[in-house]
Amino acid sequence: MAVERKFIAEGVRKARVEKYLTKELKRAGYGGMDIARTPLGTQVTIFAEKPGIVIGKGGKLVHQLTQDLAQNYGVESPQIEVQQVQNPSFNAQIMAERLANALERGWYFRKAGSSIMRRVMESGALGCEVVIAGKLTGARARTQKFTEGYIKHCGEPSNTIVEKGYAIAIKKLGVIGVQVKIVPADAKMPDHFAVIELEKKKPAAPINAAAPAESAEAEEPALPDDIEEEVQ
């Protein structure tokens, strides 16, 4: 059971680190993180829309994050690397945070969900799905879903191709959960295929062995003038 407990402990640690970074880097446009073990320690890659806020003045904030990960969350020798998100419209976590902020500012949930979905699709995404759940209009909770394009809901493509983001909007009536799924423009679907038509090669001409002999007999060499007079 030691191996199973180790996997569970690593999963719990990763979930706690994800929750901590989401809370601390909300202003920086936090777009997710990736943890990988290296011979020197643990490489933590943070994706953000504004890397300058993550680093802080003189690297103060990133140094504080490194200490917190090592002391409070048990990450062994953390080494933080910050990367900027090139296209925020394709990052599901950033879109979910923006949608949650819009709901907290008082946007109507239908307008906020449709505007986020329209922005993602106008950027060139293959598909987008927005799910808003909670006390949207009254005391009773409900769920509203917005879907456009192509979305995978099961199987391996749903885990490897579909980008997923989660956020929470806190309002007076209660907590509203937000989920955004995006299929990027460069995603390769396993059920898509293309038919390539090959060029037909012309059949090669048959080789006739008697052709050179016949041509030699047909074209007899001409005799010189002096020899031709003697023959006559």
C-alpha positions in Angstrom: 0.0 0.0 0.0 3.0 2.3 0.2 3.0 3.0 -3.5 -0.7 3.8 -3.6 -0.4 6.1 -0.6 2.4 7.9 -2.3 0.4 8.6 -5.4 -2.6 9.8 -3.3 -0.3 12.0 -1.2 1.2 13.6 -4.4 -2.3 14.2 -5.8 -3.5 15.9 -2.6 -0.3 18.0 -2.5 -0.8 19.1 -6.1 -4.5 20.0 -5.4 -3.5 22.1 -2.4 -0.7 23.9 -4.4 -3.2 24.6 -7.2 -5.7 26.1 -4.7 -3.0 28.2 -3.1 -1.6 29.6 -6.4 -5.1 30.3 -7.6 -5.8 32.4 -4.6 -2.5 34.2 -4.4 -2.1 35.0 -8.2 -5.7 36.0 -9.0 -4.6 39.5 -10.0 -1.9 38.2 -12.3 -4.3 36.2 -14.5 -3.3 32.8 -13.2 -3.6 30.2 -16.0 -2.5 27.0 -14.4 0.7 25.3 -13.3 2.8 22.2 -14.0 4.9 20.3 -11.5 7.8 18.0 -12.6 10.5 16.2 -10.6 14.1 16.9 -11.6 17.4 15.7 -10.3 17.9 19.1 -8.6 14.4 19.3 -7.0 10.9 20.1 -8.1 10.3 22.3 -11.2 7.1 24.4 -10.8 6.0 26.2 -14.0 3.4 28.9 -13.5 1.4 30.1 -16.5 0.1 33.7 -16.1 -1.3 36.5 -18.2 0.9 39.0 -16.4 4.2 37.5 -15.4 5.5 40.7 -13.9 2.9 40.5 -11.0 3.9 36.9 -10.3 7.6 37.8 -10.0 7.0 41.0 -8.0 9.3 43.9 -7.3 12.8 42.6 -7.2 11.6 39.0 -7.2 10.0 39.4 -3.8 6.7 37.7 -4.5 8.2 34.7 -6.4 10.7 34.3 -3.5 7.8 34.2 -1.0 6.0 31.6 -3.1 9.1 29.4 -3.1 9.3 29.6 0.7 5.6 28.8 1.1 5.7 25.8 -1.2 8.7 24.4 0.6 7.6 25.0 4.2 3.8 24.8 4.1 3.1 22.3 1.3 6.1 20.0 1.5 7.4 20.6 -2.1 11.1 19.4 -2.2 13.5 22.2 -3.3 10.9 24.1 -5.4 12.2 26.0 -8.5 9.6 28.4 -9.9 9.5 29.3 -13.5 7.0 31.9 -14.8 5.7 31.8 -18.4 3.4 34.2 -20.1 0.2 32.9 -21.7 0.4 33.9 -25.4 -3.3 33.6 -26.1 -5.5 34.1 -23.0 -8.7 33.3 -25.0 -7.5 29.6 -25.3 -6.7 29.3 -21.6 -9.7 27.8 -19.9 -8.6 28.8 -16.4 -8.2 32.5 -17.3 -11.6 32.6 -19.0 -13.2 31.0 -16.0 -11.7 33.6 -13.7 -12.9 36.4 -16.0 -16.4 34.9 -16.0 -16.5 34.6 -12.2 -15.3 38.2 -11.9 -18.0 39.4 -14.3 -20.7 37.6 -12.2 -19.3 39.1 -9.0 -19.5 42.6 -10.6 -23.2 42.1 -11.2 -23.4 40.9 -14.8 -26.4 38.8 -15.8 -25.3 35.2 -16.0 -26.7 34.7 -19.6 -24.9 37.8 -20.9 -21.6 36.9 -19.1 -21.6 33.2 -20.3 -22.5 34.0 -23.9 -19.9 36.8 -24.1 -17.1 34.5 -22.8 -18.1 31.8 -25.2 -18.3 34.2 -28.1 -14.9 35.6 -27.4 -13.4 32.1 -27.3 -15.0 31.1 -30.6 -14.0 34.3 -32.3 -10.4 33.6 -31.4 -10.5 30.5 -33.6 -11.3 27.7 -31.1 -12.9 24.5 -32.4 -15.4 24.4 -29.5 -16.3 25.9 -26.2 -18.6 25.0 -23.3 -19.5 27.2 -20.3 -21.4 25.8 -17.3 -22.7 28.1 -14.5 -24.2 26.5 -11.5 -25.6 27.9 -8.3 -28.3 30.4 -7.1 -28.5 32.4 -10.3 -31.9 34.1 -10.1 -33.5 33.0 -6.9 -33.2 31.0 -3.7 -33.2 27.7 -5.7 -30.0 26.5 -7.3 -30.0 25.8 -11.0 -27.5 25.0 -13.8 -27.1 26.9 -17.1 -25.0 25.5 -20.0 -23.7 27.3 -23.1 -22.2 25.2 -25.9 -20.9 26.0 -29.3 -18.6 24.1 -31.7 -17.1 20.7 -31.1 -16.6 19.4 -27.5 -15.4 15.9 -26.3 -17.1 14.7 -23.1 -15.6 11.3 -22.6 -12.6 9.1 -23.5 -8.9 10.0 -23.7 -9.5 13.1 -25.9 -11.5 14.7 -23.1 -8.5 14.5 -20.9 -5.7 15.3 -23.4 -7.3 17.7 -25.9 -10.0 19.6 -24.0 -8.7 22.5 -21.8 -10.7 22.8 -18.5 -10.9 25.7 -16.0 -12.8 26.2 -12.7 -13.6 29.3 -10.7 -16.0 30.5 -8.0 -18.0 33.6 -7.8 -19.1 34.7 -4.3 -22.4 36.6 -4.3 -25.0 37.6 -1.7 -27.3 34.7 -2.5 -24.5 32.1 -2.4 -21.6 30.7 -4.2 -21.7 30.2 -8.0 -19.5 27.7 -9.6 -18.1 28.3 -13.1 -16.6 25.7 -15.5 -15.1 26.4 -18.9 -14.0 23.9 -21.5 -12.1 24.8 -24.6 -10.9 22.9 -27.6 -8.0 24.9 -29.1 -7.7 25.6 -32.8 -4.6 23.4 -33.2 -6.1 20.3 -31.6 -6.0 17.1 -33.6 -9.1 15.0 -33.2 -8.8 11.3 -33.4 -12.0 10.9 -35.4 -11.0 13.4 -38.1 -9.3 12.1 -41.2 -8.4 13.3 -44.7 -8.4 11.3 -47.9 -5.3 11.8 -50.0 -5.6 10.9 -53.7 -2.4 9.5 -55.1 -1.4 10.2 -58.7 -1.8 7.3 -61.1 1.5 6.3 -62.7 1.5 5.7 -66.5 2.3 2.1 -67.6 5.8 1.7 -68.9 6.2 1.0 -72.7 6.9 -2.7 -73.5 10.5 -3.5 -74.4 10.8 -5.1 -77.9 14.0 -6.9 -78.4 13.7 -7.1 -82.2 13.2 -3.4 -82.7 17.0 -2.6 -82.9 17.7 -5.3 -85.5 14.8 -4.2 -87.7 15.8 -0.6 -87.5 19.4 -1.6 -88.5 18.2 -3.5 -91.6 15.9 -0.7 -92.6 18.6 1.9 -92.4 21.5 0.6 -94.6 24.6 2.7 -94.7 25.2 4.6 -98.0 28.2 3.5 -100.1 30.9 6.1 -101.1 30.7 7.5 -104.7 33.8 5.7 -106.1 32.7 2.3 -104.9 29.2 2.8 -106.3 30.7 3.6 -109.8 32.8 0.4 -109.8 29.8 -1.7 -108.9 27.8 -0.3 -111.8 
